[in-house]
Amino acid sequence: MTEMTVSDARARLADVVDAARVRHDPVYLTRRGQRVAAVIDADDLDRLIVAAEELADLEAARAARAEIAEGERAIPWEQVKADLGLA
């Protein structure tokens, strides 16, 4: 993991991008000693986004199952399709 100031990164942008892309290690940009941004490989970001979306879906499914287990009435599939404009 690398940290550098925004000013240093601006002066060495090509090196920063290459470091993040080649090492697959984020480069954190700081301002006044605080992290304000990160440069990461684009493919790594895509994988992180997919993983986060899948985790959110799993959490939503767990919550829905818990609601049903607690006696909440499930929404019929036909109603879901109609609400989404798919029926």
N, C-alpha and C positions, 0 to 999 in steps of 0.2 A: 504494500500500500504506500502510495506516494502522496505527499502534500506539497503544495506550492502556492504562492500568492497569485492572485489574479493577474497582477502586473507581470510577474515572471512568466506565467503561462501565455500571456498575450505576446510577449517577446519571443517565446519558443513554441508557438502553437503547433507547428508541424511535428516537433519532437514529442510534445504532450500527446497528440493524437496517435502517433506511432507507438509510443510506450503503452498506451491503453489498449491499442489494437493488437500488438504483438504479444504482450505479457498477459493479456486478459486480466489485468489488475487495475482497478479504478485509480484515477489520478484526482485527488480531492483538491479543489481550489479554495483558498482561504482569503478572507478579507478581515483585517484587524484581528488576526488569530482565530477567527471563527470559520468553520466550513460553510461555504455558501453554494457550492455546486460540485459536480463530479463529471469527469470525462470517462466514458466507458465504451468498450467495443459495441458496435451497433447490434451484432448478432447476440452478444451477451444480454443487451437490453431487451431484445425481442424475446429471448428465453425467459427472462425475469418477468416480463409482462404476461406471457402465457402462463407461467407458474402461478403468478398472483391471481389471475382470472380463474384458474382451475381451483385454487385454494378457496377463493370467494364462493365458487359454485358448490364446493364440498361443504363449506360452512352454512350456506343457505339450505342445502339439502338436509343437513343435520338439524338445523333449526325447524324446518318444516316437519321432519319426523318427530321431533320433540313436541311440537304443537299438536300433532295428530295423537301422539301417545298420551297427551294431557287432556284429550277429549275434543280438541278443535275439529270442526267438520272440514273435510278435504273439499277443495273446489273441483267440481266435475270437469273432466278433460274437454268436453264440448263447450263449456262456459269459458275455459281458458282460451281455446281456439277462437271463439267469438270475440272475446275481449281484445285479442291480439289482431283481429281482422283476418284470421286464417280460415274462417268457416264460411 
